[in-house]
Amino acid sequence: MREVKIVGVGGSFNPTSSSITALVYALEGAQESGAVTELINLAELNLPFFVPGKPVESYAEAATIQTFLDKVREADGLLFASPVYHGTLSGLWKNGIDFLELLPRTPTVYLEGKVVGLIALAGGPFAAPNGITALQHTARALRATVAPLTLPLGPTRKLFDGQGRLTEPQTLEGLHSLGQQVVALAQTPKEELLKIA
């Protein structure tokens, strides 16, 4: 069976980010299923604001943007993780994902034929499901197939300690399961995957 590449895309300026920690655990699950994985922390890319209609080469950060796009394009599957601020996705995460508008439209459109696993984390008890809904809309607008298991996690203070370490075993199990599910679906023939979308 061919090698599967899973890329996790997250981002927070918080040095003890629970969303990045969650993404790392989900990628561990993907590794347990034999995938090669890579974590992209959007906070480390220092991307500019996305400008609609502006081509990659027009940005001063063109090389960084193109590398990001190439990694997403070459992935067999993706994991998206965003903190939820004031009921929706963080500006950092959304700005990074907006650059996927610059992905090629041929031979496929955006993320068509790729599976995406979704994770949203909130400090309060009610906002994480809103984050998952926003992530679903974003992933589907990008033509991705959303993995059936989605993880709205919160309140984060009950799941993570002060250093950002996950302390709740069931959440860890869920994150590993999501990574494994994304790998399994990434190995599904494209025509079958599109029936799930």
C-alpha positions as CSV (number, residue, x, y, z in Angstrom):
1,M,0.0,0.0,0.0
2,R,1.3,3.5,-0.9
3,E,2.6,5.9,1.7
4,V,0.0,8.3,3.0
5,K,0.8,11.9,4.0
6,I,-1.3,13.7,6.5
7,V,-0.8,17.4,7.2
8,G,-2.1,19.2,10.3
9,V,-3.0,22.9,10.0
10,G,-3.4,24.8,13.2
11,G,-2.4,28.1,14.7
12,S,-2.3,30.1,17.9
13,F,0.0,32.8,19.2
14,N,-0.5,31.2,22.7
15,P,2.8,29.5,23.6
16,T,0.9,26.8,25.5
17,S,-1.8,26.4,22.7
18,S,-4.3,23.7,23.4
19,S,-5.3,23.6,19.8
20,I,-1.7,22.8,18.7
21,T,-1.4,20.2,21.4
22,A,-4.7,18.6,20.2
23,L,-3.4,18.6,16.6
24,V,-0.1,16.9,17.7
25,Y,-2.1,14.1,19.3
26,A,-4.3,13.7,16.3
27,L,-1.2,13.4,14.1
28,E,0.1,10.8,16.5
29,G,-3.0,8.8,15.7
30,A,-2.3,9.1,12.0
31,Q,1.3,8.0,12.6
32,E,0.0,4.9,14.5
33,S,-1.9,4.0,11.3
34,G,1.3,4.2,9.2
35,A,1.1,7.7,7.8
36,V,3.8,10.3,7.4
37,T,2.7,13.5,9.1
38,E,3.6,17.1,9.2
39,L,2.4,19.9,11.5
40,I,1.9,23.4,10.1
41,N,1.6,26.0,12.9
42,L,0.3,29.1,11.1
43,A,1.7,31.3,13.9
44,E,5.2,30.4,12.8
45,L,4.6,31.3,9.1
46,N,4.0,35.0,9.7
47,L,1.7,35.2,6.7
48,P,0.4,38.6,5.6
49,F,-3.3,39.4,5.3
50,F,-4.9,37.6,2.4
51,V,-5.9,39.9,-0.4
52,P,-8.5,38.5,-2.8
53,G,-7.3,38.5,-6.4
54,K,-3.6,39.1,-5.5
55,P,-1.4,36.4,-7.0
56,V,1.2,34.6,-4.9
57,E,4.2,36.2,-6.6
58,S,2.9,39.7,-5.7
59,Y,3.4,39.0,-1.9
60,A,6.7,39.8,-0.3
61,E,6.2,36.4,1.5
62,A,5.7,34.6,-1.8
63,A,8.1,31.7,-1.0
64,T,6.5,31.0,2.3
65,I,3.0,31.1,0.9
66,Q,3.9,28.8,-2.0
67,T,5.5,26.3,0.3
68,F,2.4,26.2,2.5
69,L,0.2,25.7,-0.6
70,D,2.4,23.0,-1.9
71,K,2.3,21.1,1.4
72,V,-1.5,21.2,1.5
73,R,-1.8,20.3,-2.2
74,E,0.5,17.3,-1.8
75,A,-1.2,15.9,1.3
76,D,-3.5,12.9,1.0
77,G,-5.5,14.1,4.1
78,L,-5.6,17.0,6.4
79,L,-6.4,17.8,10.0
80,F,-7.7,21.3,10.8
81,A,-7.6,22.6,14.4
82,S,-8.6,26.1,15.4
83,P,-9.2,27.8,18.7
84,V,-12.6,29.4,19.0
85,Y,-12.7,33.0,20.0
86,H,-16.0,34.8,20.6
87,G,-18.0,32.0,19.1
88,T,-16.0,31.4,15.9
89,L,-12.7,30.5,14.4
90,S,-9.6,32.5,15.2
91,G,-8.5,35.3,12.8
92,L,-5.0,33.7,12.5
93,W,-6.4,30.4,11.4
94,K,-9.0,31.8,9.0
95,N,-6.5,34.1,7.4
96,G,-4.1,31.2,6.7
97,I,-6.9,29.0,5.3
98,D,-8.0,31.9,3.0
99,F,-4.7,31.5,1.2
100,L,-6.0,28.1,-0.1
101,E,-8.0,30.2,-2.5
102,L,-4.7,30.2,-4.5
103,L,-4.6,26.4,-4.9
104,P,-4.8,25.2,-8.5
105,R,-8.3,24.7,-9.9
106,T,-7.1,21.8,-12.2
107,P,-7.1,18.8,-12.3
108,T,-9.2,19.2,-9.2
109,V,-10.7,22.2,-7.4
110,Y,-9.1,23.2,-4.1
111,L,-9.2,20.2,-1.7
112,E,-11.5,18.0,-3.8
113,G,-10.7,14.3,-3.2
114,K,-9.0,15.0,0.1
115,V,-10.4,14.1,3.6
116,V,-10.2,16.6,6.4
117,G,-10.6,15.9,10.1
118,L,-11.9,18.8,12.2
119,I,-11.0,19.9,15.8
120,A,-12.2,23.1,17.5
121,L,-11.3,24.1,21.1
122,A,-13.0,26.7,23.3
123,G,-12.5,28.0,26.8
124,G,-16.3,27.8,27.5
125,P,-18.7,24.9,27.3
126,F,-20.8,26.0,24.3
127,A,-18.5,27.6,21.7
128,A,-16.6,24.6,20.4
129,P,-19.6,23.2,18.4
130,N,-19.9,26.6,16.8
131,G,-16.3,26.2,15.8
132,I,-16.9,22.8,14.3
133,T,-19.8,24.2,12.3
134,A,-17.6,27.0,10.9
135,L,-14.8,24.4,10.1
136,Q,-17.4,22.2,8.3
137,H,-18.6,25.2,6.2
138,T,-15.0,26.1,5.4
139,A,-13.9,22.6,4.5
140,R,-16.9,21.9,2.3
141,A,-16.5,25.3,0.5
142,L,-13.0,24.1,-0.3
143,R,-14.6,20.9,-1.7
144,A,-13.0,18.6,0.9
145,T,-14.7,15.5,2.3
146,V,-15.2,15.9,6.1
147,A,-14.3,12.9,8.3
148,P,-17.5,11.7,10.2
149,L,-15.8,12.1,13.6
150,T,-15.5,15.7,14.6
151,L,-14.1,16.9,17.9
152,P,-15.5,20.0,19.6
153,L,-13.4,20.3,22.7
154,G,-14.2,22.4,25.8
155,P,-14.0,23.9,28.3
156,T,-10.2,23.6,27.7
157,R,-9.4,24.3,31.3
158,K,-10.9,20.9,32.2
159,L,-9.0,19.1,29.5
160,F,-5.6,20.7,29.6
161,D,-3.3,21.8,32.5
162,G,-1.6,25.2,32.8
163,Q,1.3,24.1,30.6
164,G,-1.1,23.1,27.8
165,R,-0.8,19.4,28.4
166,L,-3.8,17.2,27.8
167,T,-5.0,15.5,31.0
168,E,-8.2,13.9,29.9
169,P,-7.8,10.3,28.6
170,Q,-11.0,10.1,26.6
171,T,-10.1,13.3,24.7
172,L,-6.7,11.8,23.9
173,E,-8.4,8.6,22.6
174,G,-10.7,10.7,20.5
175,L,-7.9,12.6,18.9
176,H,-6.0,9.5,18.1
177,S,-9.1,8.0,16.6
178,L,-9.6,11.0,14.4
179,G,-6.1,10.8,13.1
180,Q,-6.6,7.1,12.3
181,Q,-10.0,7.8,10.6
182,V,-8.4,10.4,8.4
183,V,-5.7,8.0,7.3
184,A,-8.3,5.2,6.6
185,L,-10.4,7.6,4.5
186,A,-7.3,9.0,2.7
187,Q,-6.7,5.5,1.4
188,T,-10.3,5.2,0.0
189,P,-10.6,5.5,-3.8
190,K,-11.5,9.0,-4.8
191,E,-14.8,8.1,-6.4
192,E,-15.9,6.4,-3.1
193,L,-14.6,9.3,-1.0
194,L,-16.7,11.8,-3.0
195,K,-19.8,9.8,-2.2
196,I,-19.2,10.6,1.5
197,A,-18.8,14.4,0.9
